[in-house]
């Protein structure tokens, strides 16, 4: 009975923020120039990847994140795939990543023919733990020249791919330092963390490359869409080339110098992105306000929320709470969803999915603990917030 009373109190509080009716987990907000920019794009006839809005969108994202280059692609998964290719990941290689992530992270690794190796996360960030990363490398890896090999499998470890979970930065600077020591290229899965900063530096800019998603449920959206971030001009040039079918520029002839991908973001999507970027600061402020109200409420009832590290800033994409155990989590999920308030568990660990369960992991003690307890709460910008 006490649990039901507490659940009812939470539901009442969520409805204070979001009102009556069904409450989704995260909905897009279109209250700027999205419609007018789309109409301009249609009137221009440049609705595919050749439109000027693509370049404008890339400039805005690069400027906001502080990355030297931003390359727009059709979705965040493809951004990760291209980032891994550019980082030098080859078939039969291994990529160090986390099991506590959305499936796109491991799908991208699979697309390039490589295998994930799962490193445990920190309980406070939900992101890859530098302690467990270093422990794995010291216990299982060996340097041979400029390459690193897994002593257990004999395969080359060609990249490290941590993820900033729900927009909360992981200990990315420590991870970056370890990767530098071991000469392992760092690629950041920043799909969920546009607007998140680790000690005043934007996520996705610590590694050789980073990837952002603009899926319909992200903090800003282009319907679909993703973005590669890099400070390396040559990698940026290669990214644009191979995501545009590796076509050599020519006035009329069709010349291609390698197998490429048709991954460039269409101008229609970029038009949405430009309008969304114009509202990003406001959206971040509103989402910080929601997170603050959640924090005050859950502190008052003694429930634990996931907070960003000190001196770090989260975009508060999805607010998350940590319940006492799996039974309580399941009861909460069932009760809130029955009341038309969408809550959801954290993802099933990649190491438990059929296609990834046979890959190496380090025990994943924290990941398993979090999988049983973490729940996401409705996190949209509420109607009426100004």
N, C-alpha and C positions, 0 to 999 in steps of 0.2 A: 504493500500500500504506500509506503514511504517513497518507493521508486516511482510509482505512478504519479504521486503528488509532485515530485520533483520534475518529472517529464512534462506534466501539465504546466508547471511554472515556466519551463523553458519554452514550450509552445506559445504561451501567452506573451512571453517577452519577444519571441521572433515575430509574432503578429503585431506587436507594437511598432516594430520597424517596417514590416512589409505589408501589413493590412490583412484583409480577409481573402478568401479564395485560395486556389492552389498556389503554392510558393515554390518556384523552381530553384535549383541549386545556383545557377548563374545564367542570367539572360543578357543578351546584347543590348546596348543603349544606342539609339540613333536619334540624336536631338540637335545635330549640327547641320552641316551643308552636304550630307551624304546624297540626298536626292538631287540637288542641283548639280553636284559634281558628276553624278552618274549620267544625267541628261546631257551635260556638256560633253562628256566622253562619247555618248551615243551620237550626238550631233557632229562630232569631229570625224566619225567613221573609224577612228583608231581605238578599237575596243580590245585588241589582242595585245601582245607583249611589246609592240612597237610604240605605244602611246606615251606621251610626255608624262602622264601621271605616274608611270612606273619609276622613272628617274626621280621625280619629285618625292615619291614615297620613300625611296631608298635614301635620299638626302635627309629627309626628316628623321628617319630612324637612326641613321649614322650620327646626326647632330645630337639627338637626344641621348643616345647610349655612349657617345664619345668614341665609337669605333671609327677607324679611318675609312672603312669601306662597308657597305651593306648591299647585299645582292638578293633581290626578291625572287622567290620561287613559289611553286603552287601549294606547298604545305610544309609543315614543320618536320615531318618525317623525311621528306626529300631533302630538306636543308641538312638534316643530320647525315643522310646518306652521302650527299656530295661533300660534306665536311670531312667525313671519314676517308673518302677517296682522296681528297686533296691532302689529308694528313699522312697519306702513304699506306693506309690499310689495304692489304691484299687478301686474296682467297687463302684460306687455311691459317690466317693469322688469328690472334686473340686480342680482344678489347676488354680492358678492365672496366667494369661498370657496376651498377647496383641492381639488386633484385627488387628493391622497393621503388618501382617506377611504373609509368604507363608503358604499355606494350610497344609503342612506337620506338622507344629507345632500342630495344632488342631487335625489332623488325629491321631497323636501319642497319644494324650490325649484320644481320642475316642477308640483307640485300647485296652487300659487298662480298659475301661468301666467307665472312669471318665468324668467330665463335665468341660469345660473351663469357667472361669469368666474373663471378659475382662476389663483390666486396661488401661487407656489412656497413651499415649506416650509423650515424650518431642519433641517439634518442631525441636530442633537443632540436636538431635541424631537420631530421628525416632524410638527410643527404649523406653521400659517401663520407665515411670516417677516415681522416688522414692517418689516424693511429692504426686502423685495420689495413689501410692501403700499404703503409710502410711495413707492417708486420707480414703481409702476404708477400711483398717483394723480397724482403730479407729472408723469408723462409722458403720461397718457391721459385725465385727468379735468379738468373745469372746473366752477367754482361759478357758479351763476346764482340769485341770491337765497338762499333757504334750501335749495335743491336742488343735487345734484351730478349731472353728466351725463358720460357716456363720449364723448369727442371722436371716437372711431373709429366708434361705432355710433349715436350720437345718443340713446341710451336713458338713462333715469334710473337712477343707482346708488342703490338704496333701502335696502340693508343690507349688513353685513359679517358673515359666518358662519364663523368659525374653529372648529376641532375639536381637542379634547384627546385625542391619539391613544394608545390602549391605557392610558389613565389618566394619562399623563404630561403635566403642564401645558405648554401653549405659552407664549410670551412675551405673555401676555394683557394685562398692564398697559400695555405699550408699544403693543399693538394698540388697546387702549381709548383711549389718549391720541391716537393718530392719528385714530381715528374721531371723537373729540370735536372735533379741529381741523377736520375736514372736514364735520362735522355729518351723519355717517352713523350710523344706529342700529346698535348692536352686539348681535347675538344669538349666544349661545355654544352650540355643540354639545358638551355635557358628557355625552353619552349613556354614555360609558365611564368617567367619572371621578368617580363618587360616592365620596367619601373622599379626594379629591385637593385639595391646597391650594397656591396660589401665594402665597408669603410670608404664610402664616397666614390667607389668605382663600380660601374654598372656590371651586373652579371652578364656573362657571355663575352667579356673582353679580356679575361685573364689567360685564356688559352690561345693556341694557334688559330682556332676558329670557334665560333659559337653559333647556336641555332635558336631562333625564336619562332613561335607559332602564333598565327592569327585565326585559328579555328573559331567557329561561332560561339564557343563557350569561354573564350579567353578574355582578358581584360579589355582589349580592343580587338575588333575583328574585321577581316576583309571577306567574310563568308567562308573561305578557306584561305590558304596562304601561309608562307613562312619566309624567314629572312636569315641569310648567312651573314655573320659579322666577322671581320678580320682586319688586322692592321697591316697585313702583308699585301702589297699592291699586286704582286705577281700571282698570288693565290686568288685574289679577287678577279683579276683578268681571266684566269683559267676557269674560275667558277662561272662567270658570265658566258664564256665560250662553250663549255661542255653542257650547260643548262639550256643553251640555244641550239641544240642539235649539232654542236661542233661545226657550225657553218662558217666558212671563211668569207668575210665581207666582200661582196662583188655587186656591181650594178645590176646584173641580170643572171649570172650563172650560178649553178648550185654545186658548190664545192665543199666537201666535208673532210676533215683530216683525221678523224677518229670516231669511234662510236660515242655518240653524245646522247643527251636526254632532252626531251621536250618539257622542261620544267619551269620555264620563265613565267612569272606571274602576269596574267592578263591585265590590261589597263583598266578594265571595268572593276576588278577587285582592288587595284591600286587606288582608284578614285575613292572607293570607300575608305581605304587605309589612310589617305591624306586627310579626309574629313575626321576620321577617328583620332588621328594623331593630334589634330588641333584641339581635341577635347581631353587628351590624356592627362594633363596636369590636374584638371578639375575632377576627372574620374578617380585619380589616385587620392586626392584629398577626401572625396566622399567615401571611398573604400577604407581609408584610414579611420574615418569617423565611425563607420560600422564596426570595424575591428576593435576600436576603443570601447564602444558601447558593449560589445560582446565580452571583452576582457573584464570590464567593471562588473558585469552581471555574473559571469562565471566565477570570478574571485569571491563574490558575495555568497555563492552557494558551495564554494570549496571544490569546484571542478577545474581541471587543468586544461589550459589552452596551449597550443603551439605558438611560441613567440620567436621573433627573429633574434639572432645573436646581438649582444651589446655592440654598439657602433655600426650596426648593419640596419638596412631599411628594407622591409618587405613591401611588395605591391599589394599584399593582402588579397591575392586573387581568390583563394579559397580558405576560409577560416576553418580551423580544425581543433577538435577537442580530443583528449585522451581519456577514455573511460577505464574503469577499474579492472575489467576482464572481458573475455569474449561473450560471456552470457549477458552481461549488462549491455554491451555494445549491441548485440543482436536484438535485445528487448527494446532498446532505444530506437534502433533503425525501424523495427516493425511498427512501433507505436507512432512515431512521427510521420512516417509515410502513410499510415492509415488515416492520419489527420490532415492529409494533403500538404504536408510540409516535406519537401524533398531533402532527405539526408542520405549520405552514402558512405560505405566503408572505404578505407584506402584500398588500393588495387591488390588483387591476389599477387603474391610474389611471383616474379618471372621464373624462379627456380622451381615453382610448383606446376607451371604450365607444361603441357605435354611436349611442346616443341623445344623447350629450353631446360627441362628438368634433369637432363643427363650431363649438363655442363658443370664445370668445377665451381665450388663456392667455398667460403671460409667458415661455414657453420651458421652464419647469418642470425646470431642470437638476438640482436636488437631488432632486426627486420621482422623476425617472427613475432616478437613481443609487440611491436607496433601494429603489425597486421591484425592482431586480435583485438586491438583497442581503439584505433584512430577512426574518427567519424568527421566527415565534412558537413558544414552547416550552410544554409542559404547565404550567399555572399554577393549578390548583385548590388548595384547602386540602386537604392530604393526610389520609387516614384516620389516626387515632392522634395527630394534633397536638393538644396541650392547652396 
